[in-house]
Structure formats: structure tokens, C-alpha cells
Amino acid sequence: MKTILSTLSIVGLSSLCTIAASIVMLQSASAAPVNGMNKGYVGGGMAGSVTNGGTGSDGLNFGGNLQGRLAIPNAPISVRGTVLFNGNNSAIVPVVTYDMPVAPGTNVYAGVGGAFVQNEGVNSPIGTRNSVVLNAGVETQVAKGIVVYTDAKLGINAYQGSSASSLGLSGGVGIQY
């Protein structure tokens, strides 16, 4: 349990640092238009839930994510798909996001979608039942064809037997296509 909490702390701190760095870049940007990231990618990394529904078996958990982004040409929107998983369950989370460039090769994004839990009633990194999801994150190209991403997903009313919402954090590395 201590290792899981330590890992979740690292993922959370990494997410906050990435978001803070993007805000600083946004504030220091000139009035000239900024070209953010306009390519799609697929990647994977860590994920974890930092909330629980209050029923005892739906607490903090750690796992992984597989994520993809399909950029819509000439539009500030993307279609994203994420699979969140742990040792007991998985969830598919499709979302549509509004992407805002904040620096060359870097976007912040926010959107809405849904979480579809494989085994309802069993804890996943986004709750124990299907739910509406709000998503916010940051993505940046760190080298030619390599992307680093981090985001937070809020599952609304995401636990069976509870009206609690779930908060999942994830981050990873992707390859552009």
C-alpha cells in the first residue's frame, strides 16, 4: 500500500508540474500565434485513482493506461481514447477535447466523454460503474515523434452504492503518427 501511495504521489506531482509549466509558458507567450501539437499519437504509462466511493473495496488503486489521440485537421478538437486498467478491472474512456496550444508542440486540453467499466462493481482507476467523464490534461512533443502526456479524469457518480465521483490521474509517453 505504501508503494502504491508513493507512486500515486509521483504521478500526481508530475501532473501538477506539467500543468504548471504549461501555464507559465502560456503567460510568457508573445501575441504571435502559437502552433501546438497537431499530430495524433498512441502511448502508454501509469494511472491511478486518488478517490474512493466509501464502500470499502473501492479505494485508491494503481495501474496503467493506453492512450491515443486522433487530431481533427484544421480544428482545435481531438478525439481521444484511453484504456485504464489495474490488476482487477479495466475501463475504456473515449472523450472529445478542445485543444489549446500554449507553446510550440504543446497543448493543454479539456473535454467530456464517458467511462465504460468492464466489470461493474469491481474497482478500476475510474470507479466501479459506467459514468460521464470530464478530462483535462497537457501534452508536449519532447523529441521528434515522441510525446509526453498527463491528465486527470473526473468520473461523475462513478461508484456503485455511492454518489461519489472518482478522480484518476494518468501519464505516459507516446509515439506520433
VMD Tcl script that builds the backbone (N, CA, C; Angstrom):
set m [mol new atoms 531]
animate dup $m
set s [atomselect $m all]
$s set {name element resname resid chain x y z} {
  {N N MET 1 A 0.828 -1.182 0.000}
  {CA C MET 1 A 0.000 0.000 0.000}
  {C C MET 1 A 0.878 1.252 0.000}
  {N N LYS 2 A 1.953 1.231 0.791}
  {CA C LYS 2 A 2.841 2.381 0.874}
  {C C LYS 2 A 3.481 2.659 -0.489}
  {N N THR 3 A 3.856 1.607 -1.229}
  {CA C THR 3 A 4.435 1.758 -2.561}
  {C C THR 3 A 3.428 2.358 -3.524}
  {N N ILE 4 A 2.177 1.918 -3.442}
  {CA C ILE 4 A 1.130 2.447 -4.321}
  {C C ILE 4 A 0.928 3.931 -4.051}
  {N N LEU 5 A 0.822 4.316 -2.760}
  {CA C LEU 5 A 0.632 5.726 -2.432}
  {C C LEU 5 A 1.821 6.559 -2.876}
  {N N SER 6 A 3.016 6.033 -2.732}
  {CA C SER 6 A 4.211 6.735 -3.180}
  {C C SER 6 A 4.184 6.942 -4.690}
  {N N THR 7 A 3.819 5.904 -5.427}
  {CA C THR 7 A 3.743 6.007 -6.889}
  {C C THR 7 A 2.668 6.988 -7.306}
  {N N LEU 8 A 1.490 6.933 -6.657}
  {CA C LEU 8 A 0.429 7.879 -6.973}
  {C C LEU 8 A 0.874 9.309 -6.690}
  {N N SER 9 A 1.625 9.508 -5.617}
  {CA C SER 9 A 2.145 10.834 -5.302}
  {C C SER 9 A 3.062 11.331 -6.406}
  {N N ILE 10 A 3.906 10.457 -6.934}
  {CA C ILE 10 A 4.811 10.828 -8.020}
  {C C ILE 10 A 4.022 11.186 -9.274}
  {N N VAL 11 A 3.012 10.376 -9.625}
  {CA C VAL 11 A 2.185 10.656 -10.800}
  {C C VAL 11 A 1.468 11.987 -10.610}
  {N N GLY 12 A 0.903 12.212 -9.435}
  {CA C GLY 12 A 0.191 13.466 -9.162}
  {C C GLY 12 A 1.105 14.671 -9.209}
  {N N LEU 13 A 2.282 14.564 -8.608}
  {CA C LEU 13 A 3.250 15.654 -8.623}
  {C C LEU 13 A 3.712 15.934 -10.043}
  {N N SER 14 A 3.949 14.890 -10.816}
  {CA C SER 14 A 4.342 15.050 -12.213}
  {C C SER 14 A 3.253 15.767 -12.995}
  {N N SER 15 A 2.001 15.392 -12.768}
  {CA C SER 15 A 0.876 16.035 -13.458}
  {C C SER 15 A 0.811 17.511 -13.106}
  {N N LEU 16 A 0.926 17.839 -11.826}
  {CA C LEU 16 A 0.866 19.236 -11.407}
  {C C LEU 16 A 2.023 20.049 -11.979}
  {N N CYS 17 A 3.226 19.476 -11.999}
  {CA C CYS 17 A 4.396 20.173 -12.554}
  {C C CYS 17 A 4.212 20.435 -14.047}
  {N N THR 18 A 3.705 19.468 -14.774}
  {CA C THR 18 A 3.489 19.644 -16.214}
  {C C THR 18 A 2.451 20.720 -16.474}
  {N N ILE 19 A 1.373 20.714 -15.718}
  {CA C ILE 19 A 0.335 21.736 -15.889}
  {C C ILE 19 A 0.877 23.106 -15.517}
  {N N ALA 20 A 1.617 23.205 -14.420}
  {CA C ALA 20 A 2.205 24.487 -14.009}
  {C C ALA 20 A 3.175 25.018 -15.063}
  {N N ALA 21 A 4.008 24.151 -15.621}
  {CA C ALA 21 A 4.949 24.576 -16.658}
  {C C ALA 21 A 4.204 25.086 -17.890}
  {N N SER 22 A 3.126 24.448 -18.241}
  {CA C SER 22 A 2.334 24.891 -19.389}
  {C C SER 22 A 1.690 26.244 -19.138}
  {N N ILE 23 A 1.223 26.481 -17.927}
  {CA C ILE 23 A 0.636 27.780 -17.591}
  {C C ILE 23 A 1.693 28.873 -17.676}
  {N N VAL 24 A 2.895 28.595 -17.176}
  {CA C VAL 24 A 3.989 29.569 -17.270}
  {C C VAL 24 A 4.306 29.871 -18.725}
  {N N MET 25 A 4.370 28.832 -19.569}
  {CA C MET 25 A 4.628 29.038 -20.988}
  {C C MET 25 A 3.524 29.868 -21.626}
  {N N LEU 26 A 2.283 29.629 -21.225}
  {CA C LEU 26 A 1.157 30.372 -21.775}
  {C C LEU 26 A 1.256 31.839 -21.410}
  {N N GLN 27 A 1.602 32.147 -20.170}
  {CA C GLN 27 A 1.697 33.527 -19.728}
  {C C GLN 27 A 2.862 34.261 -20.379}
  {N N SER 28 A 3.942 33.549 -20.711}
  {CA C SER 28 A 5.104 34.207 -21.295}
  {C C SER 28 A 5.063 34.211 -22.817}
  {N N ALA 29 A 4.017 33.644 -23.403}
  {CA C ALA 29 A 3.921 33.586 -24.855}
  {C C ALA 29 A 3.676 34.973 -25.428}
  {N N SER 30 A 4.207 35.222 -26.611}
  {CA C SER 30 A 4.001 36.511 -27.270}
  {C C SER 30 A 2.609 36.538 -27.888}
  {N N ALA 31 A 2.273 37.678 -28.486}
  {CA C ALA 31 A 0.966 37.819 -29.116}
  {C C ALA 31 A 0.876 37.038 -30.425}
  {N N ALA 32 A 2.005 36.573 -30.925}
  {CA C ALA 32 A 2.008 35.812 -32.172}
  {C C ALA 32 A 1.318 34.462 -31.957}
  {N N PRO 33 A 0.662 33.941 -32.995}
  {CA C PRO 33 A 0.006 32.641 -32.861}
  {C C PRO 33 A 1.016 31.544 -32.501}
  {N N VAL 34 A 0.574 30.619 -31.681}
  {CA C VAL 34 A 1.422 29.510 -31.258}
  {C C VAL 34 A 0.925 28.241 -31.947}
  {N N ASN 35 A 1.844 27.482 -32.503}
  {CA C ASN 35 A 1.474 26.199 -33.090}
  {C C ASN 35 A 1.696 25.117 -32.047}
  {N N GLY 36 A 0.621 24.586 -31.536}
  {CA C GLY 36 A 0.715 23.495 -30.579}
  {C C GLY 36 A 0.973 22.192 -31.309}
  {N N MET 37 A 0.649 21.110 -30.680}
  {CA C MET 37 A 0.810 19.803 -31.299}
  {C C MET 37 A -0.426 19.509 -32.150}
  {N N ASN 38 A -0.214 19.169 -33.418}
  {CA C ASN 38 A -1.350 18.910 -34.295}
  {C C ASN 38 A -1.323 17.507 -34.893}
  {N N LYS 39 A -0.546 16.610 -34.313}
  {CA C LYS 39 A -0.490 15.225 -34.787}
  {C C LYS 39 A -1.113 14.293 -33.756}
  {N N GLY 40 A -1.529 13.132 -34.238}
  {CA C GLY 40 A -2.040 12.112 -33.340}
  {C C GLY 40 A -0.910 11.287 -32.767}
  {N N TYR 41 A -1.206 10.501 -31.745}
  {CA C TYR 41 A -0.209 9.627 -31.128}
  {C C TYR 41 A -0.892 8.461 -30.423}
  {N N VAL 42 A -0.110 7.443 -30.138}
  {CA C VAL 42 A -0.521 6.341 -29.276}
  {C C VAL 42 A 0.583 6.151 -28.239}
  {N N GLY 43 A 0.180 5.810 -27.014}
  {CA C GLY 43 A 1.175 5.667 -25.962}
  {C C GLY 43 A 0.651 4.900 -24.771}
  {N N GLY 44 A 1.463 4.844 -23.760}
  {CA C GLY 44 A 1.088 4.144 -22.546}
  {C C GLY 44 A 1.882 4.634 -21.360}
  {N N GLY 45 A 1.385 4.317 -20.171}
  {CA C GLY 45 A 2.064 4.741 -18.951}
  {C C GLY 45 A 1.317 4.297 -17.712}
  {N N MET 46 A 1.425 5.105 -16.659}
  {CA C MET 46 A 0.843 4.790 -15.357}
  {C C MET 46 A -0.505 5.487 -15.175}
  {N N ALA 47 A -1.323 4.917 -14.310}
  {CA C ALA 47 A -2.605 5.525 -13.955}
  {C C ALA 47 A -2.954 5.127 -12.535}
  {N N GLY 48 A -3.734 5.957 -11.898}
  {CA C GLY 48 A -4.172 5.626 -10.554}
  {C C GLY 48 A -5.376 6.431 -10.145}
  {N N SER 49 A -6.165 5.868 -9.270}
  {CA C SER 49 A -7.321 6.534 -8.693}
  {C C SER 49 A -6.906 7.137 -7.355}
  {N N VAL 50 A -7.301 8.371 -7.106}
  {CA C VAL 50 A -6.942 9.017 -5.849}
  {C C VAL 50 A -8.164 9.253 -4.964}
  {N N THR 51 A -9.288 8.649 -5.326}
  {CA C THR 51 A -10.511 8.794 -4.550}
  {C C THR 51 A -11.111 7.423 -4.274}
  {N N ASN 52 A -12.175 7.405 -3.463}
  {CA C ASN 52 A -12.920 6.164 -3.277}
  {C C ASN 52 A -14.390 6.491 -3.094}
  {N N GLY 53 A -15.211 5.492 -3.278}
  {CA C GLY 53 A -16.655 5.681 -3.185}
  {C C GLY 53 A -17.215 5.486 -1.794}
  {N N GLY 54 A -16.368 5.128 -0.852}
  {CA C GLY 54 A -16.809 4.991 0.520}
  {C C GLY 54 A -17.403 3.650 0.885}
  {N N THR 55 A -17.270 2.641 0.017}
  {CA C THR 55 A -17.865 1.347 0.344}
  {C C THR 55 A -16.830 0.315 0.780}
  {N N GLY 56 A -15.589 0.709 0.954}
  {CA C GLY 56 A -14.590 -0.211 1.489}
  {C C GLY 56 A -13.722 -0.889 0.460}
  {N N SER 57 A -14.295 -1.360 -0.636}
  {CA C SER 57 A -13.491 -2.092 -1.623}
  {C C SER 57 A -13.201 -1.257 -2.867}
  {N N ASP 58 A -13.449 0.032 -2.788}
  {CA C ASP 58 A -13.273 0.873 -3.967}
  {C C ASP 58 A -12.295 2.026 -3.709}
  {N N GLY 59 A -11.259 1.759 -2.922}
  {CA C GLY 59 A -10.300 2.786 -2.555}
  {C C GLY 59 A -9.243 3.036 -3.610}
  {N N LEU 60 A -8.209 3.724 -3.178}
  {CA C LEU 60 A -7.088 4.055 -4.045}
  {C C LEU 60 A -6.552 2.814 -4.737}
  {N N ASN 61 A -6.180 2.978 -5.998}
  {CA C ASN 61 A -5.559 1.856 -6.697}
  {C C ASN 61 A -4.618 2.381 -7.768}
  {N N PHE 62 A -3.731 1.529 -8.198}
  {CA C PHE 62 A -2.688 1.886 -9.150}
  {C C PHE 62 A -2.711 0.908 -10.313}
  {N N GLY 63 A -2.444 1.406 -11.504}
  {CA C GLY 63 A -2.418 0.553 -12.684}
  {C C GLY 63 A -1.741 1.260 -13.834}
  {N N GLY 64 A -2.278 1.075 -15.011}
  {CA C GLY 64 A -1.668 1.663 -16.194}
  {C C GLY 64 A -2.708 2.226 -17.139}
  {N N ASN 65 A -2.202 2.806 -18.233}
  {CA C ASN 65 A -3.077 3.348 -19.261}
  {C C ASN 65 A -2.483 3.132 -20.634}
  {N N LEU 66 A -3.348 2.991 -21.597}
  {CA C LEU 66 A -3.009 3.035 -23.012}
  {C C LEU 66 A -3.848 4.168 -23.565}
  {N N GLN 67 A -3.220 5.099 -24.278}
  {CA C GLN 67 A -3.958 6.271 -24.728}
  {C C GLN 67 A -3.621 6.602 -26.168}
  {N N GLY 68 A -4.612 7.100 -26.877}
  {CA C GLY 68 A -4.413 7.548 -28.243}
  {C C GLY 68 A -5.125 8.854 -28.496}
  {N N ARG 69 A -4.570 9.630 -29.418}
  {CA C ARG 69 A -5.172 10.907 -29.813}
  {C C ARG 69 A -5.306 10.934 -31.323}
  {N N LEU 70 A -6.503 11.271 -31.780}
  {CA C LEU 70 A -6.757 11.483 -33.199}
  {C C LEU 70 A -7.048 12.968 -33.364}
  {N N ALA 71 A -6.102 13.695 -33.958}
  {CA C ALA 71 A -6.276 15.131 -34.175}
  {C C ALA 71 A -7.211 15.343 -35.362}
  {N N ILE 72 A -8.123 16.273 -35.226}
  {CA C ILE 72 A -9.030 16.630 -36.310}
  {C C ILE 72 A -8.362 17.755 -37.107}
  {N N PRO 73 A -8.068 17.540 -38.407}
  {CA C PRO 73 A -7.366 18.558 -39.195}
  {C C PRO 73 A -8.117 19.899 -39.225}
  {N N ASN 74 A -7.352 20.970 -39.086}
  {CA C ASN 74 A -7.875 22.341 -39.170}
  {C C ASN 74 A -8.958 22.648 -38.148}
  {N N ALA 75 A -8.946 21.975 -37.028}
  {CA C ALA 75 A -9.911 22.226 -35.954}
  {C C ALA 75 A -9.201 22.080 -34.610}
  {N N PRO 76 A -9.628 22.839 -33.608}
  {CA C PRO 76 A -8.980 22.751 -32.294}
  {C C PRO 76 A -9.540 21.634 -31.419}
  {N N ILE 77 A -10.016 20.563 -32.042}
  {CA C ILE 77 A -10.570 19.456 -31.262}
  {C C ILE 77 A -9.864 18.148 -31.611}
  {N N SER 78 A -9.928 17.221 -30.691}
  {CA C SER 78 A -9.367 15.890 -30.882}
  {C C SER 78 A -10.331 14.859 -30.321}
  {N N VAL 79 A -10.209 13.654 -30.832}
  {CA C VAL 79 A -10.912 12.509 -30.272}
  {C C VAL 79 A -9.838 11.664 -29.589}
  {N N ARG 80 A -10.055 11.344 -28.339}
  {CA C ARG 80 A -9.082 10.586 -27.556}
  {C C ARG 80 A -9.729 9.314 -27.036}
  {N N GLY 81 A -8.932 8.298 -26.928}
  {CA C GLY 81 A -9.386 7.054 -26.342}
  {C C GLY 81 A -8.352 6.556 -25.358}
  {N N THR 82 A -8.812 6.154 -24.188}
  {CA C THR 82 A -7.915 5.663 -23.148}
  {C C THR 82 A -8.456 4.352 -22.602}
  {N N VAL 83 A -7.566 3.416 -22.350}
  {CA C VAL 83 A -7.902 2.219 -21.590}
  {C C VAL 83 A -7.158 2.343 -20.275}
  {N N LEU 84 A -7.907 2.381 -19.180}
  {CA C LEU 84 A -7.338 2.422 -17.832}
  {C C LEU 84 A -7.475 1.029 -17.240}
  {N N PHE 85 A -6.438 0.556 -16.594}
  {CA C PHE 85 A -6.505 -0.804 -16.055}
  {C C PHE 85 A -5.718 -0.922 -14.759}
  {N N ASN 86 A -6.126 -1.910 -13.953}
  {CA C ASN 86 A -5.370 -2.328 -12.774}
  {C C ASN 86 A -5.398 -3.845 -12.757}
  {N N GLY 87 A -5.008 -4.464 -11.679}
  {CA C GLY 87 A -4.968 -5.922 -11.626}
  {C C GLY 87 A -6.323 -6.596 -11.600}
  {N N ASN 88 A -7.396 -5.825 -11.369}
  {CA C ASN 88 A -8.724 -6.407 -11.219}
  {C C ASN 88 A -9.730 -6.022 -12.292}
  {N N ASN 89 A -9.515 -4.894 -12.956}
  {CA C ASN 89 A -10.542 -4.383 -13.854}
  {C C ASN 89 A -9.936 -3.413 -14.861}
  {N N SER 90 A -10.734 -3.052 -15.853}
  {CA C SER 90 A -10.314 -2.057 -16.839}
  {C C SER 90 A -11.520 -1.229 -17.249}
  {N N ALA 91 A -11.241 -0.093 -17.858}
  {CA C ALA 91 A -12.305 0.778 -18.356}
  {C C ALA 91 A -11.836 1.419 -19.653}
  {N N ILE 92 A -12.758 1.564 -20.584}
  {CA C ILE 92 A -12.499 2.276 -21.833}
  {C C ILE 92 A -13.096 3.666 -21.667}
  {N N VAL 93 A -12.284 4.696 -21.980}
  {CA C VAL 93 A -12.706 6.073 -21.761}
  {C C VAL 93 A -12.507 6.890 -23.040}
  {N N PRO 94 A -13.528 6.979 -23.900}
  {CA C PRO 94 A -13.443 7.854 -25.071}
  {C C PRO 94 A -13.868 9.277 -24.679}
  {N N VAL 95 A -13.151 10.285 -25.178}
  {CA C VAL 95 A -13.501 11.680 -24.911}
  {C C VAL 95 A -13.265 12.524 -26.164}
  {N N VAL 96 A -13.960 13.634 -26.230}
  {CA C VAL 96 A -13.721 14.661 -27.237}
  {C C VAL 96 A -13.186 15.864 -26.478}
  {N N THR 97 A -12.061 16.422 -26.952}
  {CA C THR 97 A -11.433 17.523 -26.226}
  {C C THR 97 A -11.261 18.751 -27.102}
  {N N TYR 98 A -11.230 19.888 -26.440}
  {CA C TYR 98 A -10.832 21.151 -27.048}
  {C C TYR 98 A -9.355 21.306 -26.715}
  {N N ASP 99 A -8.533 21.528 -27.741}
  {CA C ASP 99 A -7.080 21.606 -27.558}
  {C C ASP 99 A -6.618 23.047 -27.745}
  {N N MET 100 A -5.884 23.561 -26.766}
  {CA C MET 100 A -5.383 24.921 -26.841}
  {C C MET 100 A -3.849 24.908 -26.863}
  {N N PRO 101 A -3.236 25.390 -27.955}
  {CA C PRO 101 A -1.781 25.444 -27.998}
  {C C PRO 101 A -1.258 26.488 -27.020}
  {N N VAL 102 A -0.224 26.132 -26.267}
  {CA C VAL 102 A 0.369 27.062 -25.303}
  {C C VAL 102 A 1.837 27.322 -25.569}
  {N N ALA 103 A 2.462 26.502 -26.388}
  {CA C ALA 103 A 3.868 26.643 -26.763}
  {C C ALA 103 A 4.085 25.767 -27.986}
  {N N PRO 104 A 5.174 25.973 -28.710}
  {CA C PRO 104 A 5.426 25.100 -29.859}
  {C C PRO 104 A 5.424 23.624 -29.440}
  {N N GLY 105 A 4.553 22.829 -30.080}
  {CA C GLY 105 A 4.478 21.398 -29.797}
  {C C GLY 105 A 3.790 21.039 -28.505}
  {N N THR 106 A 3.110 22.005 -27.856}
  {CA C THR 106 A 2.479 21.751 -26.553}
  {C C THR 106 A 1.039 22.246 -26.542}
  {N N ASN 107 A 0.139 21.400 -26.064}
  {CA C ASN 107 A -1.278 21.742 -25.903}
  {C C ASN 107 A -1.715 21.494 -24.468}
  {N N VAL 108 A -2.663 22.283 -23.996}
  {CA C VAL 108 A -3.476 21.907 -22.847}
  {C C VAL 108 A -4.834 21.538 -23.447}
  {N N TYR 109 A -5.546 20.638 -22.810}
  {CA C TYR 109 A -6.825 20.201 -23.362}
  {C C TYR 109 A -7.834 19.924 -22.268}
  {N N ALA 110 A -9.096 20.057 -22.636}
  {CA C ALA 110 A -10.191 19.749 -21.725}
  {C C ALA 110 A -11.343 19.217 -22.560}
  {N N GLY 111 A -12.076 18.268 -21.993}
  {CA C GLY 111 A -13.177 17.703 -22.745}
  {C C GLY 111 A -14.098 16.849 -21.909}
  {N N VAL 112 A -15.006 16.178 -22.602}
  {CA C VAL 112 A -16.006 15.351 -21.944}
  {C C VAL 112 A -16.159 14.042 -22.716}
  {N N GLY 113 A -16.500 13.007 -21.987}
  {CA C GLY 113 A -16.707 11.696 -22.600}
  {C C GLY 113 A -17.389 10.772 -21.616}
  {N N GLY 114 A -17.047 9.508 -21.697}
  {CA C GLY 114 A -17.652 8.523 -20.822}
  {C C GLY 114 A -16.660 7.449 -20.433}
  {N N ALA 115 A -16.912 6.812 -19.306}
  {CA C ALA 115 A -16.113 5.667 -18.864}
  {C C ALA 115 A -17.007 4.438 -18.919}
  {N N PHE 116 A -16.516 3.399 -19.551}
  {CA C PHE 116 A -17.244 2.149 -19.672}
  {C C PHE 116 A -16.429 1.073 -18.980}
  {N N VAL 117 A -16.850 0.730 -17.758}
  {CA C VAL 117 A -16.128 -0.196 -16.891}
  {C C VAL 117 A -16.422 -1.628 -17.320}
  {N N GLN 118 A -15.369 -2.422 -17.455}
  {CA C GLN 118 A -15.515 -3.807 -17.922}
  {C C GLN 118 A -16.369 -4.631 -16.967}
  {N N ASN 119 A -16.020 -4.651 -15.688}
  {CA C ASN 119 A -16.750 -5.430 -14.678}
  {C C ASN 119 A -17.336 -4.466 -13.658}
  {N N GLU 120 A -18.576 -4.043 -13.877}
  {CA C GLU 120 A -19.175 -3.095 -12.945}
  {C C GLU 120 A -19.228 -3.702 -11.546}
  {N N GLY 121 A -18.958 -2.845 -10.562}
  {CA C GLY 121 A -18.911 -3.284 -9.181}
  {C C GLY 121 A -17.503 -3.614 -8.710}
  {N N VAL 122 A -16.563 -3.738 -9.650}
  {CA C VAL 122 A -15.158 -4.020 -9.318}
  {C C VAL 122 A -14.362 -2.745 -9.552}
  {N N ASN 123 A -13.494 -2.400 -8.616}
  {CA C ASN 123 A -12.744 -1.148 -8.670}
  {C C ASN 123 A -11.821 -1.063 -9.882}
  {N N SER 124 A -11.829 0.090 -10.542}
  {CA C SER 124 A -10.927 0.391 -11.653}
  {C C SER 124 A -10.316 1.766 -11.381}
  {N N PRO 125 A -9.358 2.212 -12.175}
  {CA C PRO 125 A -8.790 3.553 -11.960}
  {C C PRO 125 A -9.768 4.704 -12.218}
  {N N ILE 126 A -11.024 4.413 -12.612}
  {CA C ILE 126 A -12.016 5.463 -12.850}
  {C C ILE 126 A -13.355 5.126 -12.184}
  {N N GLY 127 A -13.339 4.278 -11.165}
  {CA C GLY 127 A -14.557 3.962 -10.426}
  {C C GLY 127 A -15.017 2.529 -10.630}
  {N N THR 128 A -16.263 2.266 -10.181}
  {CA C THR 128 A -16.798 0.902 -10.239}
  {C C THR 128 A -18.007 0.761 -11.157}
  {N N ARG 129 A -18.389 1.855 -11.845}
  {CA C ARG 129 A -19.504 1.756 -12.795}
  {C C ARG 129 A -19.327 2.774 -13.916}
  {N N ASN 130 A -20.085 2.573 -14.980}
  {CA C ASN 130 A -20.052 3.490 -16.120}
  {C C ASN 130 A -20.426 4.892 -15.657}
  {N N SER 131 A -19.782 5.906 -16.253}
  {CA C SER 131 A -20.040 7.272 -15.824}
  {C C SER 131 A -19.663 8.275 -16.906}
  {N N VAL 132 A -20.150 9.490 -16.739}
  {CA C VAL 132 A -19.722 10.623 -17.558}
  {C C VAL 132 A -18.367 11.064 -17.022}
  {N N VAL 133 A -17.457 11.432 -17.926}
  {CA C VAL 133 A -16.099 11.803 -17.521}
  {C C VAL 133 A -15.745 13.193 -18.035}
  {N N LEU 134 A -15.195 14.018 -17.149}
  {CA C LEU 134 A -14.584 15.283 -17.526}
  {C C LEU 134 A -13.077 15.052 -17.537}
  {N N ASN 135 A -12.393 15.563 -18.557}
  {CA C ASN 135 A -10.980 15.268 -18.765}
  {C C ASN 135 A -10.215 16.567 -18.987}
  {N N ALA 136 A -9.041 16.717 -18.351}
  {CA C ALA 136 A -8.162 17.873 -18.580}
  {C C ALA 136 A -6.729 17.393 -18.523}
  {N N GLY 137 A -5.888 17.940 -19.406}
  {CA C GLY 137 A -4.506 17.500 -19.405}
  {C C GLY 137 A -3.580 18.370 -20.221}
  {N N VAL 138 A -2.355 17.895 -20.328}
  {CA C VAL 138 A -1.282 18.561 -21.052}
  {C C VAL 138 A -0.544 17.517 -21.862}
  {N N GLU 139 A -0.153 17.896 -23.088}
  {CA C GLU 139 A 0.663 17.019 -23.931}
  {C C GLU 139 A 1.732 17.867 -24.597}
  {N N THR 140 A 2.930 17.305 -24.726}
  {CA C THR 140 A 4.006 18.046 -25.365}
  {C C THR 140 A 4.931 17.107 -26.121}
  {N N GLN 141 A 5.401 17.584 -27.250}
  {CA C GLN 141 A 6.380 16.817 -28.029}
  {C C GLN 141 A 7.747 17.112 -27.421}
  {N N VAL 142 A 8.436 16.075 -26.947}
  {CA C VAL 142 A 9.737 16.251 -26.289}
  {C C VAL 142 A 10.906 15.935 -27.213}
  {N N ALA 143 A 10.653 15.227 -28.285}
  {CA C ALA 143 A 11.656 14.899 -29.304}
  {C C ALA 143 A 10.879 14.581 -30.576}
  {N N LYS 144 A 11.558 14.507 -31.677}
  {CA C LYS 144 A 10.876 14.220 -32.939}
  {C C LYS 144 A 10.116 12.888 -32.828}
  {N N GLY 145 A 8.784 12.972 -32.942}
  {CA C GLY 145 A 7.943 11.787 -32.901}
  {C C GLY 145 A 7.630 11.246 -31.521}
  {N N ILE 146 A 8.108 11.903 -30.434}
  {CA C ILE 146 A 7.882 11.430 -29.058}
  {C C ILE 146 A 7.083 12.475 -28.273}
  {N N VAL 147 A 6.017 12.016 -27.628}
  {CA C VAL 147 A 5.114 12.875 -26.870}
  {C C VAL 147 A 5.066 12.404 -25.420}
  {N N VAL 148 A 4.988 13.353 -24.497}
  {CA C VAL 148 A 4.728 13.064 -23.088}
  {C C VAL 148 A 3.367 13.682 -22.773}
  {N N TYR 149 A 2.516 12.928 -22.088}
  {CA C TYR 149 A 1.179 13.423 -21.752}
  {C C TYR 149 A 0.862 13.111 -20.302}
  {N N THR 150 A 0.000 13.936 -19.727}
  {CA C THR 150 A -0.510 13.692 -18.384}
  {C C THR 150 A -1.899 14.315 -18.299}
  {N N ASP 151 A -2.795 13.656 -17.592}
  {CA C ASP 151 A -4.129 14.221 -17.452}
  {C C ASP 151 A -4.843 13.721 -16.214}
  {N N ALA 152 A -5.969 14.372 -15.956}
  {CA C ALA 152 A -6.842 13.986 -14.855}
  {C C ALA 152 A -8.215 13.706 -15.446}
  {N N LYS 153 A -8.846 12.658 -14.948}
  {CA C LYS 153 A -10.188 12.289 -15.391}
  {C C LYS 153 A -11.096 12.241 -14.173}
  {N N LEU 154 A -12.195 12.990 -14.241}
  {CA C LEU 154 A -13.176 13.022 -13.165}
  {C C LEU 154 A -14.405 12.257 -13.621}
  {N N GLY 155 A -14.655 11.114 -13.001}
  {CA C GLY 155 A -15.840 10.311 -13.294}
  {C C GLY 155 A -16.979 10.757 -12.393}
  {N N ILE 156 A -18.061 11.238 -12.981}
  {CA C ILE 156 A -19.204 11.753 -12.218}
  {C C ILE 156 A -20.073 10.581 -11.765}
  {N N ASN 157 A -20.331 10.508 -10.448}
  {CA C ASN 157 A -21.171 9.447 -9.889}
  {C C ASN 157 A -20.664 8.078 -10.344}
  {N N ALA 158 A -19.390 7.822 -10.103}
  {CA C ALA 158 A -18.688 6.687 -10.706}
  {C C ALA 158 A -18.606 5.434 -9.833}
  {N N TYR 159 A -19.233 5.449 -8.660}
  {CA C TYR 159 A -19.149 4.287 -7.771}
  {C C TYR 159 A -20.530 3.708 -7.498}
  {N N GLN 160 A -20.650 2.396 -7.582}
  {CA C GLN 160 A -21.910 1.738 -7.230}
  {C C GLN 160 A -22.160 1.900 -5.742}
  {N N GLY 161 A -23.408 2.150 -5.377}
  {CA C GLY 161 A -23.769 2.289 -3.972}
  {C C GLY 161 A -23.344 3.606 -3.366}
  {N N SER 162 A -22.950 4.570 -4.197}
  {CA C SER 162 A -22.473 5.853 -3.703}
  {C C SER 162 A -22.674 6.898 -4.792}
  {N N SER 163 A -22.835 8.142 -4.387}
  {CA C SER 163 A -22.925 9.228 -5.368}
  {C C SER 163 A -21.574 9.910 -5.556}
  {N N ALA 164 A -20.521 9.309 -5.031}
  {CA C ALA 164 A -19.184 9.901 -5.105}
  {C C ALA 164 A -18.645 9.900 -6.533}
  {N N SER 165 A -17.822 10.887 -6.808}
  {CA C SER 165 A -17.122 10.956 -8.091}
  {C C SER 165 A -15.716 10.408 -7.922}
  {N N SER 166 A -15.150 9.924 -9.013}
  {CA C SER 166 A -13.783 9.395 -8.965}
  {C C SER 166 A -12.843 10.392 -9.621}
  {N N LEU 167 A -11.619 10.419 -9.152}
  {CA C LEU 167 A -10.582 11.236 -9.772}
  {C C LEU 167 A -9.405 10.329 -10.065}
  {N N GLY 168 A -9.086 10.200 -11.342}
  {CA C GLY 168 A -7.958 9.381 -11.768}
  {C C GLY 168 A -6.896 10.253 -12.420}
  {N N LEU 169 A -5.652 9.963 -12.149}
  {CA C LEU 169 A -4.521 10.647 -12.757}
  {C C LEU 169 A -3.763 9.661 -13.620}
  {N N SER 170 A -3.303 10.116 -14.767}
  {CA C SER 170 A -2.506 9.233 -15.620}
  {C C SER 170 A -1.463 10.048 -16.361}
  {N N GLY 171 A -0.451 9.355 -16.795}
  {CA C GLY 171 A 0.612 9.984 -17.583}
  {C C GLY 171 A 1.361 8.925 -18.344}
  {N N GLY 172 A 2.006 9.339 -19.425}
  {CA C GLY 172 A 2.746 8.369 -20.207}
  {C C GLY 172 A 3.532 8.992 -21.339}
  {N N VAL 173 A 4.056 8.128 -22.176}
  {CA C VAL 173 A 4.860 8.506 -23.325}
  {C C VAL 173 A 4.217 7.913 -24.565}
  {N N GLY 174 A 4.143 8.721 -25.628}
  {CA C GLY 174 A 3.513 8.260 -26.844}
  {C C GLY 174 A 4.395 8.444 -28.071}
  {N N ILE 175 A 4.023 7.778 -29.145}
  {CA C ILE 175 A 4.706 7.890 -30.425}
  {C C ILE 175 A 3.733 8.512 -31.411}
  {N N GLN 176 A 4.157 9.597 -32.062}
  {CA C GLN 176 A 3.295 10.283 -33.020}
  {C C GLN 176 A 3.199 9.493 -34.331}
  {N N TYR 177 A 2.077 9.677 -34.981}
  {CA C TYR 177 A 1.885 9.091 -36.307}
  {C C TYR 177 A 1.436 10.145 -37.278}
}
mol reanalyze $m
mol bondsrecalc $m
mol representation Tube
mol addrep $m
